[in-house]
Amino acid sequence: MNQSNTPLLQAVTELIETKPAYFRIPGHRLDKGVSSRWTDQVGTAIFAYDVTETPLTDDLHSPEGAIGEAQRLLGELYSADQSFFLVNGSTCGNEAMIISAAFEGEKIMIARNAHKSALMGLILSGAEPVYVMPEVIDDWAIQGEIAAEAVRKAFAENPDCRALFLVSPSYYGICSDLRAIADICHEYGALLLVDEAHGGHVYFHDRLPAGALEAGADVCVQSMHKVTGALTQSSVLHIKHHGVGESVLERIAQNLQLVQSTSPSYLLMTSLDCARYELARNGAKMMEKALHLAAYARHRICKISGFRCMEGERLDRTRLVISAGNIGLTGYALEKILFEEYAVNMELSDYENVLAIVTYANEIEDMDKLVAACAEISGRYAGRDALRREDSYPPFPQLPQQVMTPRRAYFSAAETVCWQEAAGQIAGQMIAPYPPGIPVIYPGERISQAVWDYIECFRRDGRQIHGAGPNGRLDWVKVIGTETKSCKNAIDEI
Ligand SMILES: Cc1ncc(COP(=O)(O)O)c(C=O)c1O
C-alpha cells in the first residue's frame, strides 16, 4: 500500500470542494455556523472538516471506502491483520476487548493496575475477573511490571481463563515482558489483550521497548492522542492472529459498535489518518527527537541536588518520572509549584513523583524550562529534610476479597453509607484515585481495612477520586447488603 496516501483526508477535502448545499448533520454547516466567539480565536477552516457519512466519506461502522482504506494503511504500518479507528478513546477499545473475550460466567485474567475502562468492560461483559498483581517498585513507590511468573502462576490456578488483559507500557512507561507473557497465554489457549494506550509510538525506534503486536499480543489498543499527533479521544485497535480465539476476534468489530458513537467525529478520524501518515514517513525521526529531548532533561535533572529521575530496563525512556522527595517535596507539591509558579505542566503526580510525557512535538525550550524550574526549586528548598517514609501513603494494598462479580455488584441494589463506616462492607461501586484512574476497589469486593486506609489518604488530602459523590469528596460510598443505617441522617443532610 502507499503510505503517502491519506484517503480520509482526501475524501473529506473532495466533499468540501463540491461546495455542497449541506442538509446533513452537523448543523453548523461546515465552516459557517460555529459561534464567532470561537472562530474569532481559531479561524473557520477546520470546522469544514467536521462532516458526516456521505457516499464520499464512508461509514466507520461499515467501512468500504476511504475509512476502510485508511484503516488498512494503519494495519499495514503496525503489521496488524486488522486495525480499527476508535473515536471514544482507548476506553472503548478496552471495553470491546473484554466483552469480546469473555462472556458472563467465564473467567478473564486482569492485571490489577488496569485502567478503570477494564472495569467498565467487566461490568458490560459479566465475566469473572481473576486478578494478577503488578510488582511494586519500592524506590519510587509506584507499581511496576506484571511479572511473567505471576501470570504463569495465575494460569496454573485458573487454566480456564479466556484471556489476560494487561497494561504495557504503564502510565509511568514501565513495560512487562510481553514476549514471555504471550507464550504463557497461548500455552493455555488464552488471548493476550494489551492496553497499549501509552505505547502507540514504541514501534518506531529500536531504543524503545518492543510493541505489543511485535511481542505476540493478539489484540492491542493505543491512544494515538496520547503519544502521536492525533486529536484527543482518537485511538486505534489492532488484531494480530496467532491461531487463538478466532471467534473472539471476529466479535470485536461487532462489539466496537456497542461502545462507540453512531456519529463518529470526522475530525478525530482524519486526525488518525494523518497521524498514521506522519508515523509512516517520519516515525523513526520523531521518536529519535523525543528520546533525545527526554535524555537531555533526564541527564540534567539527575544532577540537580535533591532531584532524581527514574532509569531502568524495559522503560519507555520518553517518560520522565521525577522525584524531589530528597528535599521534602511530595510529587503533589512539586506538580503544583511547577504549574503555578513556572508554567510547567506535568502529566500527573503521585505522593512521591511527577510524570512528564515527552513527545516529538516538544522542543528543547520546553526541556530547558523544566530543568531550570527544577534547579530553582532545588535552591529554594535546599536543606529541607527528605520526605519521611512513615508520612507517605501506605503501600498498595493486597487484593481485597471478591464477593461477587463487578457486573452483579454494579446492578445490585445498593445503600449509601458514610465512608467512615465502609471498612468491611461490600463495595457497590469502584473507587479510583485520579490520576491515574486505577480502581483500588472494584464493585463486589469487600473493602478491607488496608484498602480503606489507603483510599483514606487520598480522601483526607482532598485528592481527586473517581467514584466520589457529586461534590467530588468521598463522604459516602455505595455498599451492598449492609445493615448500617446510622449515617442516613448525615447523608440526607449532604
Ligand atoms: C492505561 C490507560 N488505559 C486506557 C486509558 C483510556 O484511554 P483514553 O483516554 O484514550 O480513553 C488511559 C487513560 O489515561 C490509560 O492511562
Ligand as a Chemical Component Dictionary entry (heavy atoms), coordinates in Angstrom:
data_LIG
# 
_chem_comp.id                   LIG 
_chem_comp.type                 NON-POLYMER 
_chem_comp.pdbx_formal_charge   0 
_chem_comp.three_letter_code    LIG 
# 
loop_
_chem_comp_atom.comp_id 
_chem_comp_atom.atom_id 
_chem_comp_atom.alt_atom_id 
_chem_comp_atom.type_symbol 
_chem_comp_atom.charge 
_chem_comp_atom.model_Cartn_x 
_chem_comp_atom.model_Cartn_y 
_chem_comp_atom.model_Cartn_z 
_chem_comp_atom.pdbx_ordinal 
LIG C1 C1 C 0 -3.522 2.832 30.875 1  
LIG C2 C2 C 0 -4.676 3.541 30.268 2  
LIG N1 N1 N 0 -5.568 2.852 29.550 3  
LIG C3 C3 C 0 -6.632 3.436 28.983 4  
LIG C4 C4 C 0 -6.859 4.777 29.134 5  
LIG C5 C5 C 0 -8.045 5.403 28.490 6  
LIG O1 O1 O 0 -7.619 5.998 27.315 7  
LIG P1 P1 P 0 -8.487 7.120 26.549 8  
LIG O2 O2 O 0 -8.278 8.373 27.312 9  
LIG O3 O3 O 0 -7.851 7.139 25.199 10 
LIG O4 O4 O 0 -9.895 6.662 26.545 11 
LIG C6 C6 C 0 -5.966 5.545 29.888 12 
LIG C7 C7 C 0 -6.201 6.978 30.086 13 
LIG O5 O5 O 0 -5.450 7.681 30.662 14 
LIG C8 C8 C 0 -4.844 4.909 30.465 15 
LIG O6 O6 O 0 -3.965 5.599 31.187 16 
# 
loop_
_chem_comp_bond.comp_id 
_chem_comp_bond.atom_id_1 
_chem_comp_bond.atom_id_2 
_chem_comp_bond.value_order 
_chem_comp_bond.pdbx_ordinal 
LIG C1 C2 SING 1  
LIG C2 N1 SING 2  
LIG C2 C8 DOUB 3  
LIG N1 C3 DOUB 4  
LIG C3 C4 SING 5  
LIG C4 C5 SING 6  
LIG C4 C6 DOUB 7  
LIG C5 O1 SING 8  
LIG O1 P1 SING 9  
LIG P1 O2 DOUB 10 
LIG P1 O3 SING 11 
LIG P1 O4 SING 12 
LIG C6 C7 SING 13 
LIG C6 C8 SING 14 
LIG C7 O5 DOUB 15 
LIG C8 O6 SING 16 
# 
